[in-house]
Amino acid sequence: MLIGDKLVVTIHYTLTDESGEVIDSSEGADPLAYLHGAGNLIPGLERELLGKTAGASLKATVSPEDGYGEFQPELVETVPREAFEGIERIEAGMAFEAEGSDGQARRVVVKGVSDDGITIDGNHPLAGVELNFDVQVVDVREASEEEIAHGHVH
């Protein structure tokens, strides 16, 4: 069966950055199962998997625009400490859910703490990073009606 929309695909993968540093891997764990065409994978990897079959192996390089997007400097800002009212200790590396200007929740990471305020970054941690995938397709199967309706694998 060829990978296509509304099919459940199970893969093992290793993800590395430009320098070969492993960012994530399914090695030693269960393979990742996802519903193809439902937006559960970054677009560049999903496109590379299209048309493959169980047993296929592939290496794919995904540019930032087809991955987690380009790094957007405007998403790094310093906000007043009052924006974190009720939180006693704030340190670099902490992550929070914040409401964006569009009213949508977004994840921000604290990059720095100073007397002037808290510097936060709303970019995805992999924004601007070229991603290298080494993938083994384990299985491809029909999705159930419930999986299709819910947009993810059960």
FIDOTOR-946374 format. One record per atom (N, C-alpha, C): residue in one letter; z, y, x. Coordinates in steps of 0.2 Angstrom, whole numbers, padded with zeros to 4 digits, always signed. Layout:
BEGIN
AZYX ...
//
This chain:
BEGIN
M+0000-0006+0004 M+0000+0000+0000 M+0000+0006+0004 L-0004+0011+0003 L-0005+0017+0007 L+0000+0022+0005 I+0003+0026+0009 I+0008+0031+0007 I+0004+0036+0004 G+0007+0038-0002 G+0005+0043-0006 G+0010+0046-0011 D+0008+0051-0015 D+0013+0054-0020 D+0016+0049-0024 K+0022+0050-0026 K+0026+0046-0031 K+0027+0038-0028 L+0027+0038-0022 L+0029+0031-0019 L+0035+0032-0015 V+0039+0027-0015 V+0045+0027-0010 V+0044+0024-0003 V+0045+0028+0002 V+0043+0027+0009 V+0050+0026+0012 T+0050+0021+0016 T+0056+0020+0021 T+0054+0020+0028 I+0057+0024+0032 I+0056+0025+0039 I+0062+0025+0043 H+0060+0023+0050 H+0065+0024+0055 H+0062+0029+0059 Y+0066+0034+0062 Y+0063+0039+0066 Y+0068+0042+0071 T+0065+0045+0076 T+0068+0049+0081 T+0065+0056+0081 L+0069+0061+0081 L+0067+0068+0081 L+0069+0071+0088 T+0064+0074+0091 T+0066+0077+0098 T+0063+0084+0098 D+0066+0089+0102 D+0064+0095+0102 D+0058+0096+0108 E+0056+0102+0110 E+0051+0102+0115 E+0053+0100+0122 S+0059+0100+0123 S+0062+0097+0130 S+0063+0090+0130 G+0062+0086+0124 G+0064+0079+0124 G+0071+0078+0121 E+0075+0083+0120 E+0082+0082+0118 E+0082+0079+0111 V+0085+0073+0110 V+0086+0070+0103 V+0090+0074+0099 I+0087+0076+0093 I+0090+0081+0088 I+0093+0076+0083 D+0090+0071+0081 D+0092+0066+0075 D+0088+0060+0076 S+0091+0055+0074 S+0088+0048+0074 S+0091+0043+0069 S+0087+0039+0066 S+0090+0034+0062 S+0092+0027+0066 E+0091+0027+0072 E+0093+0022+0077 E+0100+0020+0075 G+0101+0013+0074 G+0108+0011+0073 G+0110+0012+0066 A+0106+0014+0062 A+0108+0016+0055 A+0103+0013+0050 D+0104+0014+0044 D+0099+0012+0039 D+0093+0016+0040 P+0087+0014+0038 P+0081+0018+0038 P+0082+0024+0033 L+0078+0029+0033 L+0078+0034+0028 L+0073+0032+0023 A+0075+0033+0017 A+0070+0032+0011 A+0070+0038+0007 Y+0063+0040+0006 Y+0062+0046+0002 Y+0056+0045-0003 L+0056+0050-0007 L+0050+0050-0012 L+0045+0054-0010 H+0039+0051-0008 H+0034+0055-0005 H+0031+0060-0010 G+0030+0066-0008 G+0027+0071-0013 G+0032+0075-0017 A+0038+0074-0016 A+0043+0077-0020 A+0047+0082-0016 G+0044+0084-0010 G+0047+0089-0006 G+0054+0087-0002 N+0055+0081-0001 N+0061+0078+0002 N+0060+0078+0010 L+0054+0079+0012 L+0053+0079+0020 L+0050+0086+0021 I+0050+0088+0027 I+0047+0094+0029 I+0039+0093+0028 P+0035+0098+0026 P+0028+0097+0025 P+0024+0094+0030 G+0025+0096+0036 G+0021+0093+0042 G+0022+0086+0043 L+0028+0083+0042 L+0029+0076+0043 L+0027+0072+0037 E+0028+0075+0031 E+0025+0071+0025 E+0017+0071+0026 R+0014+0076+0028 R+0007+0076+0029 R+0004+0071+0034 E+0008+0070+0039 E+0006+0065+0044 E+0007+0058+0042 L+0012+0057+0037 L+0013+0050+0035 L+0008+0048+0029 L+0005+0053+0026 L+0000+0051+0021 L-0005+0046+0023 G-0006+0041+0019 G-0011+0036+0020 G-0009+0031+0025 K-0003+0031+0028 K+0000+0026+0032 K+0002+0020+0028 T+0003+0014+0031 T+0006+0008+0028 T+0012+0006+0031 A+0016+0001+0028 A+0021-0002+0031 A+0019-0005+0037 G+0023-0005+0042 G+0022-0007+0049 G+0019-0002+0054 A+0016+0003+0051 A+0013+0008+0055 A+0018+0012+0059 S+0016+0014+0065 S+0020+0018+0070 S+0016+0024+0071 L+0019+0030+0072 L+0016+0036+0073 L+0020+0041+0077 K+0017+0045+0081 K+0020+0051+0084 K+0017+0057+0081 A+0021+0062+0079 A+0019+0068+0076 A+0023+0074+0079 T+0019+0079+0080 T+0022+0085+0082 T+0021+0090+0077 V+0026+0093+0074 V+0026+0098+0069 V+0028+0105+0071 S+0024+0109+0070 S+0025+0116+0071 S+0030+0119+0067 P+0033+0125+0069 P+0039+0128+0065 P+0036+0130+0058 E+0030+0132+0057 E+0028+0134+0051 E+0027+0128+0046 D+0026+0122+0049 D+0026+0116+0044 D+0032+0112+0045 G+0037+0115+0048 G+0044+0112+0048 G+0049+0116+0045 Y+0053+0119+0048 Y+0059+0123+0045 Y+0057+0131+0046 G+0051+0133+0047 G+0049+0140+0047 G+0050+0143+0054 E+0047+0149+0055 E+0048+0153+0061 E+0055+0156+0060 F+0058+0157+0066 F+0064+0161+0067 F+0063+0168+0064 Q+0067+0170+0060 Q+0067+0177+0057 Q+0073+0181+0059 P+0071+0186+0064 P+0077+0190+0066 P+0081+0194+0061 E+0077+0195+0055 E+0080+0199+0050 E+0086+0195+0046 L+0086+0189+0047 L+0091+0185+0044 L+0098+0184+0049 V+0097+0188+0054 V+0103+0188+0059 V+0106+0195+0057 E+0112+0196+0055 E+0115+0202+0054 E+0123+0202+0055 T+0125+0208+0056 T+0133+0209+0056 T+0135+0212+0050 V+0140+0208+0047 V+0143+0210+0040 V+0150+0212+0042 P+0153+0216+0037 P+0160+0218+0038 P+0165+0212+0037 R+0170+0212+0040 R+0175+0206+0040 R+0177+0205+0032 E+0177+0211+0028 E+0179+0210+0021 E+0174+0205+0017 A+0168+0204+0020 A+0164+0199+0017 A+0167+0192+0017 F+0171+0191+0021 F+0175+0184+0022 F+0182+0185+0019 E+0183+0189+0014 E+0190+0190+0011 E+0193+0183+0009 G+0199+0182+0011 G+0202+0176+0009 G+0202+0170+0015 I+0198+0172+0020 I+0197+0167+0025 I+0200+0169+0031 E+0206+0166+0033 E+0210+0169+0038 E+0207+0169+0045 R+0204+0163+0047 R+0202+0162+0054 R+0194+0161+0053 I+0190+0165+0057 I+0183+0164+0057 I+0181+0164+0064 E+0177+0158+0066 E+0175+0157+0073 E+0167+0156+0073 A+0164+0157+0079 A+0157+0156+0080 A+0156+0148+0078 G+0151+0147+0075 G+0149+0140+0074 G+0151+0138+0066 M+0155+0141+0063 M+0157+0140+0056 M+0151+0141+0052 A+0150+0137+0047 A+0145+0138+0042 A+0148+0140+0035 F+0145+0144+0031 F+0147+0146+0025 F+0141+0146+0020 E+0142+0146+0013 E+0137+0147+0008 E+0138+0154+0006 A+0132+0158+0007 A+0132+0165+0005 A+0127+0166+0000 E+0128+0172-0004 E+0123+0174-0009 E+0118+0178-0006 G+0112+0177-0006 G+0106+0181-0003 G+0105+0187-0008 S+0101+0191-0005 S+0099+0197-0009 S+0095+0195-0016 D+0092+0189-0016 D+0088+0187-0022 D+0093+0183-0026 G+0100+0183-0025 G+0104+0179-0029 G+0105+0172-0028 Q+0101+0169-0023 Q+0101+0162-0022 Q+0106+0161-0016 A+0109+0155-0017 A+0114+0153-0012 A+0110+0151-0005 R+0113+0153+0000 R+0110+0151+0007 R+0115+0150+0012 R+0114+0145+0016 R+0118+0143+0022 R+0118+0148+0027 V+0124+0151+0030 V+0124+0155+0035 V+0129+0152+0040 V+0127+0154+0047 V+0131+0151+0052 V+0134+0157+0056 V+0140+0157+0057 V+0144+0163+0061 V+0141+0162+0068 K+0138+0167+0071 K+0136+0168+0078 K+0141+0171+0082 G+0145+0176+0080 G+0149+0180+0084 G+0154+0183+0079 V+0160+0185+0082 V+0166+0188+0079 V+0168+0194+0083 S+0168+0200+0081 S+0170+0206+0085 S+0174+0210+0080 D+0177+0216+0083 D+0180+0221+0079 D+0175+0224+0075 D+0169+0225+0076 D+0164+0228+0072 D+0162+0224+0066 G+0163+0217+0066 G+0161+0213+0060 G+0160+0206+0063 I+0157+0202+0058 I+0155+0195+0059 I+0147+0195+0059 T+0145+0192+0065 T+0137+0191+0065 T+0136+0184+0062 I+0131+0184+0057 I+0129+0178+0054 I+0122+0177+0055 D+0120+0171+0054 D+0112+0169+0055 D+0111+0165+0049 G+0106+0167+0045 G+0104+0164+0039 G+0098+0159+0040 N+0095+0159+0047 N+0090+0154+0048 N+0092+0147+0048 H+0088+0142+0047 H+0089+0135+0047 H+0090+0134+0055 P+0095+0130+0057 P+0096+0128+0064 P+0090+0126+0068 L+0085+0123+0064 L+0079+0121+0068 L+0073+0126+0067 A+0074+0132+0064 A+0069+0137+0063 A+0066+0139+0070 G+0060+0139+0070 G+0056+0141+0077 G+0056+0136+0082 V+0058+0130+0080 V+0058+0124+0085 V+0052+0119+0083 E+0048+0118+0088 E+0043+0113+0087 E+0046+0106+0087 L+0045+0102+0082 L+0048+0096+0081 L+0043+0090+0083 N+0046+0085+0087 N+0042+0079+0089 N+0046+0073+0085 F+0042+0069+0081 F+0044+0064+0078 F+0041+0057+0081 D+0045+0052+0081 D+0042+0045+0083 D+0045+0041+0077 V+0040+0039+0073 V+0041+0036+0067 V+0038+0029+0066 Q+0042+0024+0063 Q+0040+0018+0061 Q+0041+0017+0054 V+0035+0016+0050 V+0036+0015+0043 V+0038+0008+0042 V+0044+0007+0038 V+0047+0001+0037 V+0044-0002+0030 D+0044+0002+0025 D+0042-0001+0018 D+0039+0005+0014 V+0034+0003+0010 V+0031+0007+0005 V+0031+0004-0002 R+0034+0007-0007 R+0034+0004-0014 R+0033+0009-0019 E+0032+0006-0025 E+0031+0010-0031 E+0038+0013-0032 A+0038+0019-0035 A+0045+0022-0037 A+0046+0021-0044 S+0052+0020-0046 S+0054+0019-0053 S+0053+0026-0057 E+0052+0025-0063 E+0051+0031-0068 E+0057+0036-0067 E+0063+0033-0066 E+0069+0037-0065 E+0069+0041-0058 E+0067+0037-0053 E+0066+0041-0046 E+0061+0046-0047 I+0055+0045-0050 I+0050+0051-0051 I+0053+0056-0055 A+0057+0055-0060 A+0060+0060-0065 A+0065+0064-0061 H+0069+0061-0057 H+0074+0064-0053 H+0072+0067-0046 G+0066+0065-0044 G+0063+0068-0038 G+0066+0065-0031 H+0070+0060-0032 H+0072+0057-0026 H+0074+0049-0027 V+0075+0046-0021 V+0076+0039-0022 V+0083+0037-0024 H+0083+0032-0028 H+0090+0029-0030 H+0092+0023-0026 
//
